Amino acid sequence: QVQLVESGGGVVQAGGSLRLSCAASGRTFSIPVVGWFRQSPGKEREFVAAIDWSAGSTSYTDSVKGRFTISRDNAKNTVYLQMNSLKPEDTAVYYCARRIVAGMQQRTAAYDSWGQGTQVTVSS
């Protein structure tokens, strides 16, 4: 079993930056893909980015391309989401999740282990 813990959220002004962390513990060798998702009040949880744990290949939703960067530190069992040029519409609870099957997916149902989330608030 894998446990995921997010951190790094906070309040930032528009145009600012934050770096989120997702620390994995437990059976970390069974993590082919880690994804970041976000959910704002009244909206469905949506895909933000994903990374292949071994190969390091990445995928992003169009609205964050060029602003967000997902990366991983295998030695620390941690995945990061660097968020630059933040906009008020980026305000949400951000979650990381593990996909046990190889191959990056954007559907929430494709991920089976989730962290508790970290709040990101971008003020205008």
C-alpha positions as CSV (number, residue, x, y, z in Angstrom):
1,Q,0.0,0.0,0.0
2,V,1.2,3.5,-0.8
3,Q,0.5,6.6,1.2
4,L,0.7,10.1,-0.4
5,V,1.0,13.3,1.5
6,E,0.8,16.7,-0.2
7,S,2.3,19.9,1.1
8,G,3.2,23.4,0.0
9,G,-0.1,25.0,-0.6
10,G,-0.9,28.5,0.6
11,V,-2.1,32.0,-0.4
12,V,-0.3,33.9,-3.2
13,Q,-1.0,36.9,-5.3
14,A,-1.7,36.6,-9.0
15,G,1.5,36.2,-10.9
16,G,3.3,34.5,-8.0
17,S,4.6,31.0,-7.6
18,L,4.2,28.0,-5.3
19,R,5.8,24.6,-5.3
20,L,3.7,21.6,-4.2
21,S,5.2,18.4,-2.9
22,C,3.8,14.9,-2.9
23,A,5.7,12.6,-0.6
24,A,5.1,8.8,-1.1
25,S,5.7,6.2,1.5
26,G,5.0,2.4,1.7
27,R,5.2,0.3,-1.4
28,T,6.8,3.1,-3.5
29,F,8.2,0.7,-6.0
30,S,4.6,0.1,-7.2
31,I,4.1,3.7,-8.5
32,P,4.3,3.7,-12.3
33,V,2.5,7.1,-12.6
34,V,1.8,10.1,-10.3
35,G,-0.7,12.7,-11.2
36,W,-1.7,16.1,-9.8
37,F,-5.4,17.0,-9.8
38,R,-7.3,20.0,-8.5
39,Q,-10.9,20.7,-7.4
40,S,-12.5,24.0,-6.7
41,P,-15.9,24.4,-5.0
42,G,-18.8,23.3,-7.2
43,K,-16.6,21.8,-9.8
44,E,-15.4,18.3,-10.6
45,R,-11.9,17.2,-9.8
46,E,-9.8,17.9,-12.9
47,F,-6.4,16.6,-14.2
48,V,-3.5,19.0,-14.0
49,A,-0.3,17.0,-14.7
50,A,1.2,13.6,-14.5
51,I,4.7,12.0,-14.6
52,D,6.0,8.6,-15.3
53,W,7.9,7.6,-12.2
54,S,10.7,5.7,-14.0
55,A,11.0,7.4,-17.4
56,G,10.2,11.0,-16.2
57,S,8.0,11.7,-19.1
58,T,5.2,14.2,-18.4
59,S,1.7,15.3,-19.4
60,Y,-0.1,18.5,-18.7
61,T,-3.6,19.9,-19.2
62,D,-3.6,22.7,-21.7
63,S,-4.5,25.5,-19.2
64,V,-1.2,25.0,-17.3
65,K,1.2,24.3,-20.1
66,G,4.1,26.7,-19.9
67,R,3.3,27.7,-16.3
68,F,3.4,24.5,-14.3
69,T,6.2,21.9,-14.2
70,I,5.9,18.4,-12.7
71,S,9.1,16.6,-11.6
72,R,10.2,13.8,-9.3
73,D,13.0,13.0,-7.0
74,N,13.3,9.2,-6.9
75,A,15.7,9.2,-3.9
76,K,13.2,11.2,-1.8
77,N,10.1,9.4,-3.2
78,T,8.7,12.8,-3.9
79,V,6.9,14.4,-6.8
80,Y,6.8,18.2,-7.2
81,L,4.5,20.6,-9.0
82,Q,6.1,24.0,-9.6
83,M,3.5,26.5,-10.3
84,N,4.5,29.9,-11.8
85,S,2.4,32.8,-13.2
86,L,-0.5,31.7,-11.0
87,K,-3.9,33.0,-11.8
88,P,-7.1,33.3,-9.6
89,E,-8.6,30.5,-11.6
90,D,-5.9,28.2,-10.3
91,T,-7.4,28.4,-6.9
92,A,-8.4,24.9,-5.7
93,V,-7.5,22.0,-3.5
94,Y,-4.7,20.2,-5.2
95,Y,-4.4,16.4,-4.8
96,C,-1.7,14.0,-5.9
97,A,-2.6,10.4,-6.8
98,R,-1.0,7.2,-7.9
99,R,-1.9,5.2,-10.9
100,I,-0.9,1.5,-10.5
101,V,-0.9,0.7,-14.2
102,A,1.7,2.1,-16.6
103,G,0.6,4.8,-19.0
104,M,-0.5,8.3,-18.2
105,Q,-4.2,9.0,-18.0
106,Q,-6.2,12.2,-17.3
107,R,-9.3,10.4,-15.8
108,T,-9.6,10.5,-12.0
109,A,-10.9,6.9,-12.1
110,A,-7.6,5.7,-13.5
111,Y,-5.9,6.6,-10.2
112,D,-6.4,4.5,-7.1
113,S,-4.5,6.1,-4.2
114,W,-5.0,9.8,-3.2
115,G,-3.5,12.2,-0.8
116,Q,-5.6,14.4,1.4
117,G,-5.1,17.6,-0.6
118,T,-3.5,21.0,-0.1
119,Q,-5.3,24.3,-0.6
120,V,-3.9,26.8,-3.1
121,T,-5.5,30.3,-3.1
122,V,-4.5,32.9,-5.7
123,S,-5.7,36.4,-5.0
124,S,-6.3,39.0,-7.7
